[in-house]
């Protein structure tokens, strides 16, 4: 049975201030071993499906289309920097999304529509964020903590959201390659 590795996400288009701060963070943490996400791959994940049988894709796309009902375009504010894991054993560096009731409603409707279609949610709290780096090794924990603290309250950009996408992710040695399977417009 053919499968595809799928996820639904909002594409983020880095503006100049975002790109500048992203590159600054990459440089000041450069001597640590961190796998940085390519700026063109940065997104807010709404749902990760993983390896999914190809014949289930039409059911998923219909559920995602239903999730857009009553959701109008909205604005995201990308702000704050943090980590998943502890400061002594960080796993992921992220940029946050300011609390947003429309994004929360979209996420809720998406889960309801997918559950009705037979795709149960993982029941984790929704923590909208942009994964920007995966930490492989920290050579100076104090330096790492200082830098993350320095960037923790920075506001990167605001972005209009008029759609989200269903992506296929193909994992390659040089990094993941994302292909849009379908786009879902908010009206």
MARZA-679513 format. One record per atom (N, C-alpha, C, O): x, y, z; residue in three letters. Coordinates in steps of 0.05 Angstrom, whole numbers, plus 5000, padded with zeros to 4 digits. Example, Ala and Ser with C-alpha at 12.3 -4.5 7.8 and 13.67 -1.06 7.14 Angstrom:
BEGIN
526448865156ALA/524649105156ALA/526449345156ALA/528549345169ALA/525749555142SER/527349795143SER/525850015157SER/526850235161SER/
END
This chain:
BEGIN
501749765000UNK/500050005000UNK/501850255000UNK/503650285017UNK/501250424981UNK/502850674979UNK/502050875001UNK/499650905007UNK/504050995014UNK/503451195035UNK/504951455028UNK/506851455013UNK/504051665041UNK/505451925040UNK/505552035068UNK/503651995084UNK/507752165074UNK/508152295101UNK/506852575099UNK/507852745084UNK/504652615114UNK/503052855110UNK/502853025136UNK/503052925158UNK/502453285131UNK/501753465153UNK/500253705141UNK/500653775118UNK/498553835158UNK/497154075151UNK/498454305165UNK/499054285189UNK/498854525151UNK/500354755163UNK/499755015150UNK/498755025127UNK/500355225165UNK/500255505154UNK/503155575146UNK/504955565163UNK/503455645121UNK/506155725111UNK/506856005122UNK/505156185121UNK/509256035131UNK/510156295140UNK/512056405120UNK/513956265111UNK/511656655112UNK/513356795093UNK/515056985108UNK/514257205115UNK/517556915114UNK/519357085131UNK/519757355117UNK/520557375094UNK/519257565133UNK/519857845124UNK/522657915132UNK/524057755145UNK/523558145125UNK/526358225130UNK/527158215159UNK/529258105166UNK/525458325177UNK/526158325205UNK/526358045216UNK/528057975232UNK/524457865208UNK/524457585216UNK/527057455206UNK/528457335222UNK/527657495181UNK/530157375169UNK/532657475183UNK/534457315189UNK/532757735189UNK/535057845203UNK/535457725230UNK/537657635237UNK/533357705246UNK/533557595272UNK/534157295271UNK/535657195288UNK/532957155252UNK/533456865249UNK/536456825243UNK/537656645255UNK/537556985225UNK/540356945218UNK/542157025241UNK/544256905246UNK/541357235256UNK/542957315280UNK/542957085300UNK/545057025311UNK/540656965305UNK/540556745324UNK/542256515314UNK/543756385330UNK/542156455288UNK/543856235277UNK/546856295282UNK/548356115289UNK/547556545278UNK/550456625281UNK/551356615310UNK/553456505316UNK/549756725328UNK/550656735356UNK/550656455369UNK/551956405389UNK/549056275358UNK/549055995368UNK/550655815350UNK/550455565352UNK/552155925332UNK/553555775311UNK/555455565321UNK/555855365307UNK/556755605344UNK/558655405353UNK/557355165367UNK/558754975375UNK/554755185372UNK/553254955382UNK/552454785357UNK/552554895335UNK/551654545362UNK/550854375339UNK/547754385338UNK/546454245353UNK/546754535319UNK/543854575316UNK/543154535286UNK/544454655269UNK/541154385281UNK/540154345253UNK/537954555249UNK/535754525258UNK/538754775235UNK/536854995230UNK/534954925208UNK/535654805188UNK/532355005211UNK/530354965191UNK/530755175169UNK/531155415175UNK/530755085144UNK/531055275122UNK/528655475123UNK/526355385127UNK/529255735120UNK/527055935121UNK/524655875103UNK/522355935110UNK/525055755079UNK/522855695062UNK/521155455072UNK/518955405061UNK/522055315092UNK/520555095104UNK/519155155130UNK/517954985142UNK/519355405139UNK/518155485165UNK/515155505162UNK/514055625144UNK/513755385182UNK/510855365181UNK/509755325210UNK/511255265228UNK/507155365212UNK/505755305237UNK/504155045232UNK/502355045216UNK/504954835245UNK/503554575241UNK/500854585255UNK/500554655278UNK/498754505239UNK/496054485250UNK/495454195257UNK/494054135276UNK/496554005241UNK/496153725246UNK/498253565231UNK/498753605207UNK/499553375246UNK/501453195234UNK/500052925231UNK/499052815250UNK/499952825206UNK/498652565201UNK/500652335200UNK/499952105206UNK/503152395192UNK/505152185189UNK/504652025164UNK/503352115145UNK/505651785164UNK/505351605140UNK/502351535137UNK/501151415155UNK/501251615115UNK/498351595110UNK/497851455084UNK/498951525064UNK/496051245084UNK/495351125059UNK/494251325039UNK/492651495046UNK/495251305014UNK/494451494993UNK/491351504990UNK/490251714984UNK/490051274993UNK/487151274989UNK/485551415011UNK/483151455008UNK/486951505032UNK/485651665053UNK/485851965048UNK/484552115062UNK/487452045029UNK/487952335024UNK/485352475017UNK/484952695027UNK/483552365000UNK/481052504994UNK/479352555018UNK/478052765020UNK/479352375037UNK/477752405062UNK/478952625079UNK/477452795090UNK/481652635080UNK/482952845095UNK/482453115083UNK/481853305097UNK/482753135056UNK/482353395043UNK/479453495047UNK/479053735050UNK/477553315046UNK/474753405050UNK/474353505079UNK/472953705083UNK/475553365098UNK/475353455126UNK/476653725130UNK/475653905144UNK/478953765118UNK/480454025120UNK/478754245107UNK/478754475117UNK/477554185085UNK/475854385071UNK/473454465089UNK/472854695092UNK/472254265103UNK/470054325121UNK/470954495144UNK/469454655155UNK/473454455153UNK/474454605176UNK/474654905171UNK/474855065190UNK/474654995146UNK/474855275140UNK/472155425142UNK/472155675141UNK/469955285146UNK/467355405148UNK/467255625169UNK/467855575193UNK/466555865161UNK/466256085179UNK/468856205189UNK/468856385206UNK/471156115178UNK/473756235186UNK/474556435165UNK/474956365142UNK/474856685174UNK/475656895156UNK/478756925158UNK/479956845178UNK/479957045137UNK/482857105139UNK/483457255165UNK/481857415174UNK/485757205176UNK/486557335201UNK/489557395201UNK/490957325182UNK/490457515222UNK/493257595224UNK/494657445247UNK/493557425269UNK/496957335241UNK/498657205261UNK/500757395270UNK/501857545254UNK/501457395296UNK/503757545305UNK/505857335315UNK/505257175333UNK/508157345302UNK/510357165310UNK/512057305329UNK/513357505323UNK/512157205354UNK/513557345376UNK/514557135396UNK/513356925399UNK/516757205409UNK/517957045430UNK/519656815419UNK/519156715398UNK/521656745434UNK/523456525427UNK/523556345452UNK/523656445475UNK/523456085448UNK/523655905470UNK/524655635461UNK/525555605438UNK/524655445480UNK/525655175474UNK/523554975484UNK/522055025502UNK/523654745471UNK/522254505481UNK/524554335493UNK/526654315481UNK/523954205515UNK/526054065530UNK/526854255553UNK/525654465556UNK/528754175568UNK/529654355590UNK/532054525581UNK/533154475559UNK/532754725596UNK/535054895589UNK/537654725590UNK/539554795576UNK/537654515605UNK/540054345606UNK/540054125585UNK/542154015579UNK/537754075573UNK/537553875552UNK/535453965531UNK/533453835528UNK/536054195518UNK/534054305499UNK/533954125474UNK/535954015465UNK/531554095463UNK/531153935439UNK/530554105414UNK/531454045392UNK/528854315418UNK/527854475396UNK/527954765404UNK/527254835426UNK/528754935385UNK/528555225388UNK/526155315371UNK/525855235348UNK/524355475384UNK/521955555370UNK/521455865372UNK/522455995391UNK/519955965353UNK/518856235354UNK/515856195360UNK/514656015348UNK/514756355377UNK/511956325385UNK/509956475368UNK/510656645352UNK/507456405372UNK/505156545360UNK/503556665383UNK/502756525401UNK/503056925381UNK/501457065401UNK/498656945402UNK/497556875381UNK/497556915425UNK/494856805429UNK/492956925407UNK/492857165403UNK/491456745394UNK/489856835371UNK/487256665371UNK/487356435364UNK/484956795378UNK/482456645378UNK/481556525352UNK/480356315351UNK/482256655329UNK/481456545303UNK/483056295297UNK/482056105286UNK/485656305302UNK/487356075298UNK/486355845316UNK/486255615307UNK/485655895341UNK/484655695359UNK/482055575348UNK/481655335350UNK/480355745337UNK/477755645326UNK/478355465302UNK/477055255299UNK/480155545284UNK/480855385261UNK/481955115270UNK/481154905259UNK/483655115290UNK/484854865300UNK/482654685311UNK/482554445306UNK/480854805326UNK/478654645338UNK/476854525316UNK/476154295317UNK/476054695297UNK/474354595275UNK/475754375259UNK/474454185250UNK/478354405255UNK/479954215240UNK/479853945255UNK/479453735242UNK/480253945281UNK/480153695297UNK/477453565296UNK/477253325294UNK/475353735299UNK/472653625298UNK/472053485271UNK/471053265270UNK/472753625249UNK/472253515222UNK/473853265218UNK/472853075206UNK/476353265227UNK/478053025223UNK/477052785240UNK/477052555231UNK/476152845265UNK/475052625282UNK/472552515270UNK/472152265270UNK/470852685259UNK/468352585245UNK/469052415221UNK/467552235214UNK/471452465209UNK/472352305186UNK/473952055194UNK/474851905177UNK/474252025221UNK/475651785230UNK/478551815238UNK/479951625243UNK/479552065239UNK/482252125247UNK/482352245275UNK/481852485278UNK/482852085294UNK/482852175322UNK/485152355327UNK/487352325317UNK/484652565344UNK/486852745351UNK/488652625373UNK/487852435386UNK/491052735376UNK/492852625396UNK/492352735424UNK/493752655442UNK/490452915427UNK/489553025452UNK/491653195466UNK/491253265490UNK/493753265453UNK/495753455465UNK/494653735462UNK/493153795444UNK/495453905480UNK/494754185478UNK/495954305453UNK/498254235445UNK/494554485440UNK/495454625417UNK/497354845425UNK/496455035439UNK/499854835418UNK/501855035424UNK/502955135397UNK/504955035388UNK/501555335385UNK/502455425359UNK/505255545360UNK/505755715377UNK/507055455343UNK/509755545343UNK/511055485316UNK/509955345299UNK/513355605312UNK/515055545288UNK/517555405298UNK/519055525313UNK/517955165290UNK/520455025297UNK/522555155279UNK/522355145255UNK/524655265291UNK/526755395275UNK/529455245278UNK/531155285261UNK/529755075298UNK/532254925301UNK/531854685318UNK/530354685337UNK/533354465311UNK/533354225327UNK/536154195339UNK/538154185324UNK/536254185365UNK/538754195380UNK/540053915380UNK/538753725389UNK/542453895370UNK/543953645370UNK/545853635393UNK/546153435407UNK/547253865398UNK/549153875420UNK/549554165429UNK/549754345413UNK/549554205456UNK/550154465467UNK/552854455480UNK/553354285498UNK/554654615471UNK/557354605481UNK/557854785506UNK/559654745521UNK/556054985509UNK/556255175532UNK/553455245540UNK/552155425529UNK/552355095560UNK/549555135568UNK/548955415577UNK/546855515572UNK/550855535592UNK/550455815601UNK/550156005577UNK/548356175577UNK/551955985558UNK/551856155534UNK/549156115519UNK/547856305511UNK/548355865516UNK/545855795502UNK/543455935517UNK/541756055504UNK/543455905543UNK/541256025559UNK/541256325557UNK/539056445554UNK/543556455557UNK/543756745554UNK/542556835528UNK/541057035526UNK/543256695506UNK/542356775479UNK/539356735477UNK/537956915467UNK/538356515486UNK/535456465484UNK/533956675500UNK/531856785492UNK/534956745524UNK/533756955541UNK/533857225527UNK/531957375529UNK/536057275513UNK/536357535499UNK/534157565477UNK/533257785472UNK/533357345465UNK/531357355443UNK/528557285452UNK/526657295436UNK/528157225478UNK/525557115487UNK/523157295483UNK/520957195478UNK/523457555484UNK/521157735481UNK/521057885455UNK/519558075452UNK/522657805435UNK/522757945410UNK/520257885393UNK/519357655392UNK/519058095381UNK/516858065362UNK/518058065334UNK/519358255326UNK/517657845319UNK/518957815293UNK/517357935271UNK/518458095255UNK/514757875268UNK/513157985247UNK/510257915251UNK/509557745267UNK/508558055235UNK/505757985233UNK/505357885205UNK/506657975186UNK/503457695202UNK/502957585175UNK/499957535172UNK/498757415189UNK/498957625149UNK/496157555142UNK/495957265134UNK/497757155120UNK/493857125144UNK/493456845137UNK/490856825122UNK/488656885133UNK/490956745097UNK/488556715081UNK/488156425072UNK/486156365059UNK/489956245081UNK/489755965073UNK/491555795091UNK/493255905105UNK/491155535089UNK/493155345099UNK/493355125079UNK/491755105061UNK/495354945082UNK/495854745062UNK/496154465075UNK/496754435098UNK/495554265058UNK/496253995064UNK/498853935049UNK/498953965025UNK/500853855064UNK/503553805052UNK/504253515053UNK/503453365070UNK/505853435033UNK/507353175034UNK/510153255042UNK/511353435031UNK/511253105061UNK/514053145070UNK/515652905062UNK/515052675070UNK/517752955046UNK/519552735038UNK/522252795053UNK/523453005048UNK/523052605070UNK/525552645085UNK/527952565068UNK/528052345057UNK/529752755066UNK/532252715050UNK/534652775068UNK/534352905088UNK/536952685060UNK/539352725075UNK/539953015080UNK/540753095102UNK/539453185060UNK/540053475063UNK/537753625076UNK/538053865081UNK/535653495083UNK/533353625097UNK/530753545084UNK/530753435062UNK/528453605098UNK/525853525086UNK/525153695062UNK/525953935060UNK/523653575044UNK/522553715021UNK/519553705023UNK/518353495025UNK/518253945023UNK/515353965026UNK/514054024999UNK/515054194984UNK/511953884993UNK/510353924969UNK/507453974977UNK/506353814992UNK/506254184967UNK/503454244973UNK/501754044957UNK/501954014933UNK/499953904972UNK/498053724959UNK/495553874953UNK/494453854931UNK/494654044972UNK/492254204967UNK/492354444986UNK/493354435008UNK/491154664976UNK/490954914991UNK/488054954999UNK/486254904983UNK/487655055024UNK/484955105034UNK/484655395041UNK/485855495060UNK/483055545025UNK/482755835028UNK/480655895050UNK/478655755053UNK/481256105065UNK/479356205085UNK/477756425072UNK/478856595058UNK/475156425076UNK/473456625062UNK/471756785081UNK/470256955073UNK/
END
